[in-house]
Amino acid sequence: QLQASGGGLVQAGDSLRLTCAASGRAFVNYIMGWFRQAPGKERDIVAAINWSGKTTYYADSVKGRFTISRDNAKNTQYLQMNSLKPEDTAVYYCAARIYRDSVLTGPYDYWGQGTQVTVSS
């Protein structure tokens, strides 16, 4: 089970940190990711991280502003979001991918509920 938290309403330029706590199994060997879905749009990958934390992926739209990280001892992953923009407004989902290969972008096997991030201009 994955539980995302940390969303909220902020102004453009502000920061938020999303947290995804995993339970029921150890996700230490899983690839972890964050996705987002804006109203009327498809769910897109935002960032992903491999089991060791040494390899990451970022969507072009968030590169340089967002940072994904994980703490395997706590079975938790994070998404630090800085310099938020109104176009970052979406429901953010955390997900886990059973390791099959080194591909970080999918497909994902486990999904948490979303947390709403709203950025006002």
Steps between C-alpha positions, in 0.01 A plus 500: 500500500624846410382812680576841350481821700627855504287663234335835548424844367802722444597804299721503195863484602432312822622153592334180614632160598290196424549182699406147402502250784493133406361224718420134476819414317854627470539707187875519530553306175229683310529792265295785643334781315275802513229571246253784464168552332354840426127542430415377153848365438667162513709387794864567423820398670675779691801329650636157582785350700670165507545288810836650598402858432793543265298508181212739448268613225321834468246627254636796306237727652634451854874462446696733725197569722397160638714247683404141567658307783439192710580364842496122477536461876170685540338346191426854387556715196482875461446761234641841581332756277653846477412804291151370450300626205124508437551233234623264774145490633385137497427197708832335578529124535783286629565161348731202520636279226619146552853476371511342154766711339656841547218689330366759740200626308269201525287305509423535871337233712387671820328834538416723792209734527561848371581819682380830355752772422357836402725788402341843473646775286 
